[in-house]
Amino acid sequence: MSLAPMAAAIERRLEAERDRLPLWLPVMLGAGVAAWFALPRAAWWSATALALLAFALAAVAMGRGGRCARMLMIGALAMAAGLGLVWWRAERVAAPVLARPAVVAMTASVVRVESLAARDLVRLTLLPGVADLPPRVRVNLATADVPVGIGPGATIRLRARLMPPPEAAVPGAYNYARVGWFTGIGATGRGFAPVVMLTPSRGQSGLRTRLGAHITQRIAGSAGGIASALATGDTGAITQTDADAMRAAGLAHLLSVSGLHITAVVTATMVIVLRLLALVPALALRVRLPLVAAGAGALAAIGYTLLTGAEVPTIRSCVAALLVLVGLALGREAMTLRLVAAGALVVVIVWPEAVAGPSFQLSFAAITAIVALHEHPVMRAFAMQRDEAWWRRLARGGVLLLATGVVVEAALMPIAAYHFHKAGLYGALANIVAIPWTTFVVMPLEVLALLLDAVGLGAPLWWLVTHAIAALLGLARAVAAAPGAVSAVPVMPDGAFALIVIGGLWLALWRTGWRRWGLVPLASGTIWALTVPSPDLLVTGDGRHAAIRTTTGISLLRDRTGDYMRAVLGETGAIDGEPGLLSETTTARCTADLCLAMVGRWRVLMTRSVYLVPVNDLADACRNADVVVSERRLPRTCRPRWLRLDRPVLTGTGGITVNFTSETIRTVRTAGDEHPWRQPPTVMPPRPPRQESRSVRPKWPGGS
């Protein structure tokens, strides 16, 4: 069978889609970045890059100058460039990392101060200047222990317990080790009082800090935290309960400065500048006022980005806004997929590691879905302005807003499920109310209140801001409390997520009928994700914490498990509520030192303390167990029937999850993984003092 007719059909299709082909350039660049994260070994990275280069040459040689050949060549080269770019970036930002936990005394220079008022903490980024410590560390201090005058440039002396940046506790959990590598953080920990101020900050606290403090003084509680987040990007004053409610309602994006906030600032600036300049006839007749307003909007976007800390997500939104303003200045359409692609291209080139993070994926998925929807001919025809009654115009706007919310929620739900293991059901409806309310009510009122504070007249406006934010919080709490508002989902396989992303991009970026082929990978990935079984056993990388699936959900091994670890095990265990305790279930027998749990026909034996069990007794218990879990090295005589997870094993695998029905195991680490944050640490702290062991003989459950 000749392939010529098929090749001709593809050429005709690509000719019809020729203006959409550039949209795939950042996609292929990002695919190369994703390939570097997915492949474990340096040899594989080199082989993949060489294979892509060979494929590009083959496409040129065999394509005979056709559009398909050029597209394949450029795509392969872009993918190879993305792989090489993130590899180079990972090597360029390399910095020493702490080897093991240690308590150290240090004199350090303060780089950054972040207030976490809701947790009564202050987070400091420090430059220790100590030979056997990483050059940059992050330390949390209790608010009461923070000395007066602390700020960027201050020098302090303190003791702190430091540890290496933690990798994912279990498969699918947040991997701070990777994030810390690219941000240069070599250790994290907790500081102890007293903290001695040696040199105070060279100047007053920054504008961002002073503005946040000013706002939280005017509005108490989470409402003040939300007001501060809208102005400065600082979410530290929002209580965990309200932050969870906002997340469950699909409104968490309002708390991080993103495209919504940048758009509101730019739009307000342009409208004000246009109105003011139009009052001067000489300027209105001689100057292109829209161009001047666009310039003012650009300055406002840059200033707002700097004010809110110039975080990567905010910079991405600022870049996109600047591209839109350039388009307006050139007389082009305000927002197109080409502008979105240009913004994504800039971000991937400058911060290639952002491709693997949820912030990049969520922000660009949302804007791509919105623009693709409104570029569709049917939506264009429906949204076209016409001479009609006001109620029809209002109803048409409501339908457009609802359709936009549904499409955005559909685009964001797989990403949220992949990263956070939660799927919200009512987010689209909540955003229909929350986004206009925040954009046109809360933010303008807050700006006016801040302006009137300059002359001491802001109090009435702050009262209005307080009640406006209270209404927003009330909406979030009501939606979060609704039945089925949030569904916990198992950890999504990487392959399923990749299929969903490919299918979504195929649907969004093409214009003609073959875009419908994107439904095939989209449906395949969705079915794969929905059919993944939840894990029956979860064990953290240090072996200290474990959870078992019982008839009531997930039950924790240790009665005293911290809030963070409870949340991690609950989320990755795909449960909606709080995890229970294994010692309170009827399917386990626990003492202070051991737990024997039943999962169907499987028997799991787990140690609960650092105290040793008599070797012979432990050997008998191991022989009657299918799986044994321990945070320490087990003796050779401990031989379970199937799986032994002790310190030597977990050191190689990291955190682990097990599904007993399918007998499948997932691990955090891959054998031979050569990503830099997996490499042996380069900083060796002093050896900690030896601790004495307890002489009391521990109790243990029998082996029967």
C-alpha positions as CSV (number, residue, x, y, z in Angstrom):
1,M,0.0,0.0,0.0
2,S,1.4,3.4,-1.0
3,L,1.9,6.0,1.7
4,A,1.8,8.8,-0.8
5,P,-2.0,9.5,-0.5
6,M,-1.7,9.6,3.3
7,A,1.3,12.0,3.1
8,A,-0.6,14.2,0.7
9,A,-3.6,14.3,3.1
10,I,-1.3,15.3,6.0
11,E,0.3,18.0,3.9
12,R,-3.2,19.4,3.1
13,R,-4.2,19.3,6.7
14,L,-1.0,21.1,7.8
15,E,-1.5,23.7,5.1
16,A,-4.9,24.5,6.5
17,E,-3.4,24.7,10.0
18,R,-0.3,26.6,9.0
19,D,-1.0,29.5,11.3
20,R,-1.3,27.1,14.3
21,L,2.0,25.4,13.8
22,P,4.1,27.9,15.8
23,L,1.9,27.2,18.8
24,W,3.6,23.8,19.1
25,L,7.1,25.2,19.5
26,P,6.8,25.9,23.3
27,V,5.0,22.5,23.7
28,M,7.9,20.6,22.2
29,L,10.4,22.6,24.2
30,G,8.4,21.7,27.3
31,A,8.3,18.1,26.2
32,G,12.0,18.0,26.2
33,V,12.1,19.4,29.7
34,A,9.6,16.8,30.8
35,A,11.7,14.1,29.2
36,W,14.7,15.1,31.3
37,F,12.7,14.9,34.5
38,A,11.2,11.5,33.5
39,L,14.4,9.8,32.4
40,P,16.6,8.8,35.3
41,R,20.1,8.5,33.9
42,A,22.5,10.9,32.2
43,A,23.3,8.3,29.5
44,W,19.6,8.3,28.6
45,W,19.4,12.1,28.4
46,S,22.4,12.1,26.0
47,A,20.9,9.2,24.0
48,T,17.5,10.9,23.8
49,A,19.0,14.2,22.6
50,L,21.1,12.4,19.9
51,A,18.1,10.4,18.8
52,L,16.1,13.6,18.4
53,L,18.8,15.2,16.4
54,A,19.0,12.1,14.2
55,F,15.2,12.1,13.8
56,A,15.4,15.8,12.7
57,L,18.0,15.0,10.1
58,A,16.0,12.0,8.8
59,A,12.9,14.1,8.6
60,V,14.8,16.6,6.4
61,A,16.3,13.9,4.2
62,M,13.1,12.0,3.7
63,G,10.6,14.8,3.7
64,R,11.6,16.4,0.4
65,G,10.9,19.9,1.6
66,G,7.3,19.3,2.7
67,R,5.6,21.2,5.6
68,C,5.3,17.9,7.6
69,A,9.1,17.3,7.3
70,R,9.9,20.9,8.5
71,M,7.4,20.6,11.4
72,L,8.9,17.3,12.5
73,M,12.4,18.7,12.2
74,I,11.7,21.8,14.2
75,G,9.7,19.8,16.8
76,A,12.5,17.3,17.3
77,L,15.1,20.1,17.6
78,A,13.0,22.0,20.0
79,M,12.5,18.9,22.2
80,A,16.3,18.3,22.2
81,A,16.9,21.9,23.0
82,G,14.4,21.7,26.0
83,L,16.2,18.6,27.3
84,G,19.6,20.3,27.0
85,L,18.3,23.6,28.5
86,V,17.0,22.1,31.7
87,W,20.1,19.9,32.1
88,W,22.3,22.9,31.7
89,R,20.1,24.8,34.2
90,A,20.4,22.1,36.8
91,E,24.2,22.1,36.5
92,R,24.3,25.9,36.6
93,V,22.4,26.3,39.8
94,A,24.3,23.4,41.6
95,A,25.1,24.2,45.2
96,P,26.1,22.1,48.3
97,V,23.4,20.3,50.2
98,L,23.4,19.2,53.8
99,A,24.4,15.6,54.3
100,R,22.3,14.6,57.3
101,P,20.3,16.3,60.1
102,A,22.4,18.2,62.7
103,V,22.0,20.9,65.4
104,V,24.4,23.7,64.5
105,A,25.3,27.2,65.8
106,M,25.8,29.8,63.1
107,T,26.2,33.5,62.4
108,A,24.2,34.3,59.3
109,S,23.1,37.1,57.1
110,V,19.4,37.5,56.4
111,V,18.3,37.4,52.8
112,R,14.5,37.2,53.1
113,V,11.9,37.4,55.8
114,E,8.5,35.8,55.3
115,S,5.7,36.1,57.9
116,L,3.5,33.0,58.5
117,A,1.2,34.7,60.9
118,A,-1.5,32.0,60.9
119,R,1.1,29.5,62.1
120,D,2.8,32.0,64.4
121,L,6.1,31.5,62.5
122,V,8.6,33.7,60.6
123,R,10.5,32.0,57.8
124,L,14.1,33.3,57.2
125,T,16.3,32.7,54.2
126,L,19.9,32.9,55.5
127,L,23.4,32.9,54.2
128,P,25.4,31.1,57.0
129,G,28.9,31.8,55.8
130,V,30.1,28.6,57.6
131,A,32.5,26.3,55.9
132,D,30.6,23.0,56.6
133,L,27.1,24.4,55.9
134,P,25.4,25.1,52.6
135,P,25.6,28.7,51.4
136,R,21.9,29.2,51.6
137,V,19.5,27.7,54.2
138,R,15.9,28.2,55.2
139,V,14.9,28.4,58.9
140,N,11.6,28.8,60.7
141,L,11.4,30.8,63.9
142,A,8.6,31.2,66.4
143,T,7.3,34.8,66.1
144,A,8.1,35.5,69.7
145,D,11.7,34.5,69.1
146,V,12.3,37.0,66.2
147,P,14.4,39.9,67.3
148,V,13.4,43.5,66.6
149,G,15.0,45.0,63.6
150,I,15.3,41.9,61.5
151,G,15.2,42.3,57.8
152,P,17.2,41.7,54.6
153,G,20.8,42.6,55.3
154,A,20.6,41.9,59.1
155,T,23.2,39.6,60.7
156,I,22.0,37.2,63.5
157,R,23.4,34.4,65.6
158,L,21.3,31.4,66.4
159,R,21.2,27.7,66.9
160,A,19.0,25.6,64.6
161,R,18.3,22.0,63.8
162,L,18.9,21.7,60.1
163,M,18.1,18.8,57.7
164,P,18.6,18.2,54.0
165,P,15.7,19.5,51.8
166,P,13.2,16.6,52.1
167,E,12.3,14.6,49.1
168,A,8.7,13.3,48.6
169,A,7.7,11.4,51.7
170,V,5.8,8.8,49.6
171,P,5.2,8.5,45.8
172,G,3.1,11.4,44.6
173,A,3.8,13.7,47.5
174,Y,5.5,17.1,47.2
175,N,9.2,16.9,46.4
176,Y,10.9,19.9,48.0
177,A,14.4,18.4,47.3
178,R,13.8,19.2,43.6
179,V,12.5,22.6,44.3
180,G,15.3,23.4,46.7
181,W,17.9,22.4,44.2
182,F,16.7,24.9,41.7
183,T,16.3,27.7,44.3
184,G,19.7,27.1,45.9
185,I,18.3,26.0,49.3
186,G,20.8,23.5,50.8
187,A,19.1,22.9,54.1
188,T,15.8,23.6,56.0
189,G,15.0,23.5,59.7
190,R,13.8,25.2,62.9
191,G,15.7,27.8,64.9
192,F,15.8,28.0,68.7
193,A,15.8,31.0,71.1
194,P,17.6,33.0,71.8
195,V,18.3,34.7,68.5
196,V,20.9,37.4,68.9
197,M,20.8,40.4,66.6
198,L,24.4,41.3,65.7
199,T,23.7,43.9,63.0
200,P,20.2,45.2,62.3
201,S,18.8,45.6,58.9
202,R,20.5,48.5,57.0
203,G,17.2,50.1,56.4
204,Q,13.6,49.9,57.2
205,S,11.6,46.8,56.2
206,G,10.7,46.7,52.5
207,L,7.6,48.2,51.1
208,R,6.0,44.8,50.7
209,T,6.5,43.9,54.4
210,R,5.2,47.3,55.6
211,L,2.2,47.2,53.3
212,G,1.3,43.7,54.5
213,A,1.6,44.7,58.1
214,H,-0.5,47.9,57.4
215,I,-3.3,45.8,55.9
216,T,-3.4,43.2,58.6
217,Q,-3.5,45.9,61.2
218,R,-6.7,47.3,59.5
219,I,-8.3,43.9,59.0
220,A,-7.9,41.0,61.5
221,G,-7.9,37.3,60.9
222,S,-8.1,35.5,57.6
223,A,-9.9,38.4,55.9
224,G,-6.8,40.5,56.6
225,G,-4.6,37.7,55.3
226,I,-6.6,37.6,52.0
227,A,-6.4,41.4,51.7
228,S,-2.7,41.2,52.2
229,A,-2.4,38.4,49.7
230,L,-4.2,40.5,47.0
231,A,-1.9,43.4,47.6
232,T,1.5,41.8,48.3
233,G,1.2,38.1,47.5
234,D,1.8,37.1,51.2
235,T,-0.6,34.4,52.3
236,G,1.0,33.8,55.7
237,A,-1.8,35.4,57.7
238,I,-4.5,33.1,56.3
239,T,-5.5,30.4,58.7
240,Q,-5.1,26.8,57.5
241,T,-8.8,26.1,57.8
242,D,-9.7,29.0,55.5
243,A,-6.9,28.2,53.1
244,D,-8.2,24.6,52.9
245,A,-11.7,26.0,52.3
246,M,-10.5,28.2,49.5
247,R,-8.7,25.3,48.0
248,A,-11.6,23.0,48.2
249,A,-13.9,25.6,46.6
250,G,-11.5,26.0,43.7
251,L,-10.7,29.6,44.8
252,A,-7.1,29.1,45.9
253,H,-5.9,30.8,42.7
254,L,-7.3,34.1,44.1
255,L,-4.7,33.9,46.9
256,S,-1.6,33.8,44.7
257,V,-0.8,36.8,42.6
258,S,-1.4,35.6,39.0
259,G,-2.9,36.7,35.7
260,L,-6.2,37.7,37.3
261,H,-4.5,40.2,39.6
262,I,-2.1,41.5,37.0
263,T,-5.0,41.9,34.6
264,A,-7.0,43.9,37.1
265,V,-4.1,46.2,37.9
266,V,-3.3,46.8,34.2
267,T,-6.9,47.4,33.3
268,A,-7.6,49.8,36.1
269,T,-4.4,51.7,35.3
270,M,-5.2,52.0,31.6
271,V,-8.8,53.1,32.3
272,I,-7.7,55.8,34.8
273,V,-4.9,57.1,32.6
274,L,-7.2,57.2,29.5
275,R,-9.9,59.1,31.4
276,L,-7.5,61.6,32.9
277,L,-5.6,62.3,29.6
278,A,-8.8,62.6,27.7
279,L,-9.7,65.6,29.9
280,V,-6.9,67.5,28.2
281,P,-8.0,68.3,24.6
282,A,-4.4,69.2,23.4
283,L,-3.2,65.7,24.4
284,A,-6.3,63.9,23.1
285,L,-5.9,65.5,19.7
286,R,-2.1,65.1,19.3
287,V,-1.1,61.9,21.3
288,R,-2.2,58.3,20.8
289,L,-3.7,58.0,24.2
290,P,-4.2,54.1,24.0
291,L,-0.4,53.8,23.5
292,V,0.3,56.0,26.5
293,A,-2.2,54.1,28.6
294,A,-0.6,50.8,27.5
295,G,2.8,52.1,28.6
296,A,1.3,53.1,32.0
297,G,-0.3,49.7,32.3
298,A,3.1,48.1,31.6
299,L,4.7,50.1,34.3
300,A,1.9,49.2,36.7
301,A,2.4,45.5,35.9
302,I,6.1,45.7,36.5
303,G,5.7,47.7,39.7
304,Y,3.0,45.3,41.0
305,T,5.2,42.3,40.2
306,L,8.1,43.8,42.1
307,L,5.9,44.8,45.0
308,T,4.6,41.2,45.4
309,G,8.0,39.7,45.6
310,A,8.7,39.0,41.9
311,E,7.9,35.3,42.3
312,V,8.1,33.1,39.2
313,P,4.3,32.8,38.8
314,T,3.9,36.5,39.0
315,I,6.7,37.2,36.6
316,R,5.1,34.7,34.1
317,S,1.8,36.7,34.4
318,C,3.6,40.0,34.0
319,V,5.4,38.7,30.9
320,A,2.1,37.6,29.4
321,A,0.5,41.0,30.3
322,L,3.4,42.9,28.6
323,L,3.0,40.8,25.5
324,V,-0.7,41.6,25.4
325,L,0.1,45.3,25.8
326,V,2.7,45.1,23.0
327,G,0.0,43.5,20.8
328,L,-2.5,46.3,21.6
329,A,0.2,49.0,20.9
330,L,0.7,47.3,17.5
331,G,-3.0,47.3,16.8
332,R,-3.3,43.6,17.1
333,E,-6.0,41.5,18.8
334,A,-5.7,41.8,22.6
335,M,-5.3,38.1,23.4
336,T,-4.5,35.2,21.1
337,L,-3.0,31.7,21.4
338,R,0.1,33.1,19.8
339,L,0.6,35.5,22.6
340,V,0.0,32.7,25.1
341,A,2.6,30.6,23.3
342,A,5.1,33.5,23.3
343,G,4.7,33.9,27.0
344,A,5.1,30.2,27.6
345,L,8.2,30.2,25.4
346,V,9.9,33.0,27.4
347,V,9.2,31.2,30.7
348,V,10.4,27.8,29.5
349,I,13.6,29.3,28.2
350,V,14.3,31.3,31.4
351,W,13.0,28.9,34.0
352,P,12.8,25.4,32.3
353,E,12.3,23.7,35.7
354,A,8.9,25.5,36.0
355,V,7.4,23.1,33.5
356,A,7.3,20.3,36.1
357,G,5.6,22.5,38.7
358,P,1.8,22.9,39.2
359,S,1.9,26.7,39.1
360,F,3.1,26.8,35.5
361,Q,0.8,24.1,34.4
362,L,-2.3,25.6,36.1
363,S,-1.7,29.1,34.9
364,F,-1.0,28.3,31.3
365,A,-3.7,25.6,31.1
366,A,-6.3,28.1,32.3
367,I,-5.4,30.9,29.9
368,T,-5.0,28.4,27.0
369,A,-8.4,27.0,27.7
370,I,-10.0,30.4,27.9
371,V,-8.5,31.7,24.7
372,A,-9.1,28.5,22.7
373,L,-12.7,28.6,23.8
374,H,-13.3,32.2,22.8
375,E,-11.4,31.7,19.5
376,H,-13.8,28.9,18.5
377,P,-16.1,30.2,15.7
378,V,-19.3,29.1,17.5
379,M,-18.2,31.1,20.6
380,R,-17.2,34.1,18.6
381,A,-20.6,34.2,16.9
382,F,-22.4,33.8,20.3
383,A,-20.3,36.5,22.0
384,M,-20.5,39.0,19.1
385,Q,-22.0,42.3,20.3
386,R,-25.4,43.0,18.9
387,D,-28.3,45.4,19.4
388,E,-30.5,43.7,21.9
389,A,-32.3,44.2,25.2
390,W,-30.2,44.6,28.3
391,W,-31.5,41.4,29.9
392,R,-30.6,39.4,26.8
393,R,-27.1,40.9,26.9
394,L,-26.8,40.1,30.6
395,A,-28.0,36.6,30.0
396,R,-25.5,36.1,27.2
397,G,-22.7,37.3,29.4
398,G,-23.8,34.9,32.1
399,V,-23.7,32.0,29.7
400,L,-20.3,33.0,28.4
401,L,-19.0,33.2,32.0
402,L,-20.5,29.8,32.9
403,A,-19.0,28.2,29.8
404,T,-15.6,29.7,30.5
405,G,-15.8,28.5,34.1
406,V,-16.7,25.0,33.1
407,V,-14.0,24.8,30.5
408,V,-11.3,26.2,32.8
409,E,-12.4,23.8,35.6
410,A,-12.2,20.9,33.1
411,A,-8.7,22.0,32.1
412,L,-7.4,22.4,35.7
413,M,-9.0,19.4,37.3
414,P,-6.5,16.8,35.9
415,I,-3.6,19.0,36.9
416,A,-5.0,19.4,40.4
417,A,-5.7,15.7,40.7
418,Y,-2.1,14.9,39.5
419,H,-0.3,17.2,41.9
420,F,-2.7,17.5,44.9
421,H,-4.8,14.3,44.6
422,K,-8.0,16.3,44.9
423,A,-10.7,17.0,42.4
424,G,-13.2,19.8,43.1
425,L,-16.7,19.5,41.7
426,Y,-18.2,23.0,42.2
427,G,-15.2,25.2,41.4
428,A,-16.7,26.4,38.1
429,L,-19.8,27.7,39.8
430,A,-17.9,29.2,42.7
431,N,-15.5,31.1,40.3
432,I,-18.4,32.6,38.4
433,V,-19.2,34.6,41.5
434,A,-15.8,34.9,43.1
435,I,-13.8,36.1,40.2
436,P,-16.0,39.1,39.3
437,W,-16.5,39.9,43.0
438,T,-12.7,39.9,43.7
439,T,-11.9,41.8,40.5
440,F,-14.6,44.5,40.5
441,V,-15.4,44.8,44.2
442,V,-12.7,43.6,46.6
443,M,-9.6,44.9,44.8
444,P,-10.9,48.3,43.8
445,L,-12.2,48.9,47.4
446,E,-8.8,47.9,48.8
447,V,-7.0,50.2,46.5
448,L,-9.2,53.1,47.4
449,A,-8.8,52.3,51.1
450,L,-5.0,52.4,50.8
451,L,-5.2,55.7,48.9
452,L,-7.5,57.3,51.5
453,D,-5.2,56.0,54.3
454,A,-2.7,58.6,53.1
455,V,-5.0,61.3,54.4
456,G,-6.4,59.3,57.3
457,L,-9.8,58.7,55.7
458,G,-9.6,55.0,54.9
459,A,-11.6,53.6,57.8
460,P,-15.0,53.4,56.1
461,L,-13.5,51.7,53.0
462,W,-11.7,49.2,55.2
463,W,-15.0,48.3,56.8
464,L,-16.4,47.7,53.3
465,V,-13.3,45.6,52.3
466,T,-13.7,43.5,55.5
467,H,-17.3,42.7,54.7
468,A,-16.5,42.1,51.0
469,I,-13.8,39.6,51.9
470,A,-16.1,38.0,54.5
471,A,-18.6,37.4,51.7
472,L,-15.9,35.7,49.7
473,L,-14.8,33.6,52.6
474,G,-18.5,32.7,53.3
475,L,-18.8,31.5,49.7
476,A,-15.6,29.4,50.0
477,R,-16.8,27.8,53.3
478,A,-20.3,27.0,51.9
479,V,-18.9,25.4,48.7
480,A,-16.2,23.5,50.7
481,A,-18.9,22.2,53.1
482,A,-21.3,21.0,50.3
483,P,-21.6,17.3,49.9
484,G,-19.1,16.0,47.3
485,A,-17.4,19.3,47.0
486,V,-14.0,17.6,46.9
487,S,-13.1,14.1,45.9
488,A,-9.9,12.4,46.9
489,V,-8.3,10.5,44.0
490,P,-5.4,8.1,44.0
491,V,-1.9,9.2,42.8
492,M,-2.2,9.5,39.0
493,P,0.4,7.6,37.0
494,D,2.8,9.8,35.0
495,G,1.7,8.1,31.7
496,A,-1.9,8.8,32.3
497,F,-1.2,12.5,33.0
498,A,0.9,12.7,29.9
499,L,-1.9,11.3,27.8
500,I,-4.4,13.8,29.2
501,V,-2.0,16.7,28.6
502,I,-1.4,15.6,25.0
503,G,-5.1,15.2,24.3
504,G,-6.0,18.5,25.9
505,L,-3.3,20.4,23.8
506,W,-4.4,18.6,20.6
507,L,-8.0,19.8,21.3
508,A,-7.0,23.4,22.1
509,L,-4.3,24.2,19.6
510,W,-5.7,22.9,16.3
511,R,-8.5,24.6,14.5
512,T,-9.9,22.1,12.0
513,G,-11.8,18.8,12.4
514,W,-8.8,16.7,13.3
515,R,-8.6,18.4,16.7
516,R,-11.3,15.8,17.7
517,W,-8.6,13.1,17.6
518,G,-7.4,14.6,20.9
519,L,-10.3,12.9,22.6
520,V,-8.6,9.6,22.1
521,P,-5.5,10.2,24.3
522,L,-7.7,12.4,26.6
523,A,-10.2,9.6,27.2
524,S,-7.5,6.9,27.5
525,G,-5.5,8.9,30.1
526,T,-8.7,9.6,32.1
527,I,-9.8,6.0,32.1
528,W,-6.3,4.9,33.1
529,A,-6.3,7.5,36.0
530,L,-9.7,6.5,37.2
531,T,-8.9,2.8,37.3
532,V,-5.7,3.1,39.3
533,P,-6.3,1.4,42.7
534,S,-5.6,3.2,45.9
535,P,-2.6,2.0,47.9
536,D,-3.1,-0.3,50.9
537,L,0.2,0.4,52.6
538,L,2.1,3.7,52.6
539,V,5.6,4.0,54.2
540,T,7.7,7.2,54.3
541,G,11.3,7.2,53.2
542,D,12.7,7.1,56.8
543,G,10.4,4.2,57.8
544,R,9.2,6.2,60.7
545,H,5.6,6.8,59.5
546,A,3.3,4.3,57.8
547,A,-0.4,4.0,57.1
548,I,-2.7,1.1,56.4
549,R,-5.9,1.0,54.5
550,T,-8.7,-0.2,56.7
551,T,-12.5,-0.4,56.3
552,T,-12.8,3.1,57.7
553,G,-10.1,4.7,55.4
554,I,-6.4,5.2,56.1
555,S,-5.1,4.5,59.6
556,L,-1.8,5.8,60.9
557,L,0.9,3.7,62.6
558,R,1.9,6.3,65.2
559,D,-0.6,7.9,67.5
560,R,1.5,11.1,67.6
561,T,1.8,12.1,63.9
562,G,2.3,15.7,63.0
563,D,-0.3,17.6,61.0
564,Y,1.9,17.8,57.9
565,M,2.6,14.1,57.8
566,R,-1.1,13.3,58.5
567,A,-2.1,15.5,55.5
568,V,0.5,13.9,53.2
569,L,-0.5,10.3,54.1
570,G,-4.2,11.2,53.9
571,E,-3.9,12.9,50.5
572,T,-1.8,10.2,48.9
573,G,-3.9,7.6,50.4
574,A,-6.9,9.1,48.6
575,I,-9.2,9.7,51.5
576,D,-11.5,12.7,52.0
577,G,-11.5,13.0,55.8
578,E,-8.9,12.8,58.6
579,P,-6.8,9.6,58.9
580,G,-7.5,7.4,61.8
581,L,-5.2,5.6,64.2
582,L,-4.2,2.0,63.7
583,S,-4.2,1.3,67.4
584,E,-7.9,2.1,67.5
585,T,-9.0,-0.3,64.7
586,T,-10.2,-3.9,65.1
587,T,-7.9,-5.2,62.4
588,A,-4.7,-4.5,64.2
589,R,-3.0,-5.3,67.5
590,C,-0.6,-2.7,68.7
591,T,1.8,-2.1,71.6
592,A,4.1,0.7,72.3
593,D,6.8,-0.9,70.1
594,L,5.0,-3.0,67.4
595,C,1.8,-3.2,65.4
596,L,0.5,-6.3,63.6
597,A,-2.2,-5.3,61.1
598,M,-4.4,-7.4,58.7
599,V,-5.2,-6.1,55.2
600,G,-7.4,-8.8,53.8
601,R,-5.2,-12.0,53.9
602,W,-2.0,-9.9,54.2
603,R,-0.3,-9.6,57.6
604,V,1.8,-6.4,58.0
605,L,4.2,-6.1,61.0
606,M,5.5,-2.6,61.8
607,T,7.8,-1.2,64.5
608,R,6.5,1.9,66.4
609,S,9.5,3.0,68.4
610,V,13.3,3.1,68.4
611,Y,13.6,0.5,71.1
612,L,14.8,-3.0,70.2
613,V,12.6,-6.1,70.3
614,P,14.3,-9.3,71.5
615,V,15.8,-10.9,68.4
616,N,14.2,-14.3,68.8
617,D,10.8,-12.9,69.4
618,L,11.2,-10.6,66.4
619,A,12.2,-13.5,64.2
620,D,9.1,-15.4,65.2
621,A,6.9,-12.4,64.4
622,C,8.6,-11.9,61.0
623,R,8.1,-15.5,59.9
624,N,4.3,-15.1,60.4
625,A,4.1,-11.7,58.5
626,D,4.0,-11.0,54.8
627,V,5.5,-7.6,55.1
628,V,7.7,-6.0,57.8
629,V,8.2,-2.3,58.1
630,S,10.8,-0.6,60.3
631,E,12.7,2.7,60.6
632,R,15.9,0.8,61.6
633,R,18.0,-2.0,60.2
634,L,16.3,-5.4,61.0
635,P,18.4,-8.5,61.9
636,R,19.0,-11.1,59.3
637,T,16.8,-13.5,61.1
638,C,13.8,-11.3,60.3
639,R,12.5,-12.9,57.1
640,P,8.9,-12.1,56.2
641,R,7.1,-14.1,53.5
642,W,7.1,-11.3,50.9
643,L,8.6,-7.9,51.6
644,R,11.0,-6.4,54.1
645,L,11.1,-2.6,54.3
646,D,13.8,-1.6,56.8
647,R,16.3,1.3,56.7
648,P,18.7,-0.2,54.1
649,V,15.9,-1.0,51.7
650,L,14.1,2.4,52.2
651,T,17.4,4.3,51.8
652,G,17.4,2.9,48.2
653,T,13.7,3.2,47.4
654,G,12.7,6.3,49.4
655,G,9.0,6.3,50.3
656,I,6.9,3.4,49.1
657,T,3.3,2.5,48.4
658,V,2.0,-1.0,48.1
659,N,-1.3,-2.3,46.6
660,F,-1.9,-5.9,47.9
661,T,-4.7,-6.8,45.4
662,S,-2.5,-6.2,42.4
663,E,0.8,-6.8,44.2
664,T,2.2,-3.6,42.8
665,I,4.8,-1.4,44.4
666,R,5.6,2.3,43.7
667,T,8.8,4.0,45.0
668,V,9.9,7.6,45.3
669,R,13.4,6.8,44.0
670,T,14.3,4.9,40.8
671,A,17.4,2.7,40.8
672,G,20.3,4.5,39.3
673,D,18.6,7.9,39.3
674,E,21.2,10.6,38.4
675,H,19.2,13.7,38.8
676,P,21.3,16.1,40.9
677,W,19.1,16.3,43.9
678,R,19.4,12.5,44.2
679,Q,23.2,12.6,44.3
680,P,25.2,12.0,47.5
681,P,25.4,15.3,49.5
682,T,28.5,17.4,49.4
683,V,28.4,18.9,52.9
684,M,29.2,16.8,55.9
685,P,28.2,18.3,59.2
686,P,29.8,17.4,62.5
687,R,28.7,14.0,63.9
688,P,26.0,14.4,66.5
689,P,26.6,13.1,70.0
690,R,25.7,9.5,70.8
691,Q,22.5,8.9,72.7
692,E,21.9,6.5,75.5
693,S,19.3,3.7,74.9
694,R,16.5,2.7,77.2
695,S,17.0,-0.3,79.4
696,V,13.4,-1.2,79.8
697,R,12.3,-4.3,78.0
698,P,9.6,-3.4,75.4
699,K,6.4,-5.2,74.9
700,W,5.6,-6.7,71.5
701,P,2.6,-8.5,69.9
702,G,2.9,-12.2,69.5
703,G,3.7,-13.9,66.2
704,S,0.4,-15.9,66.0
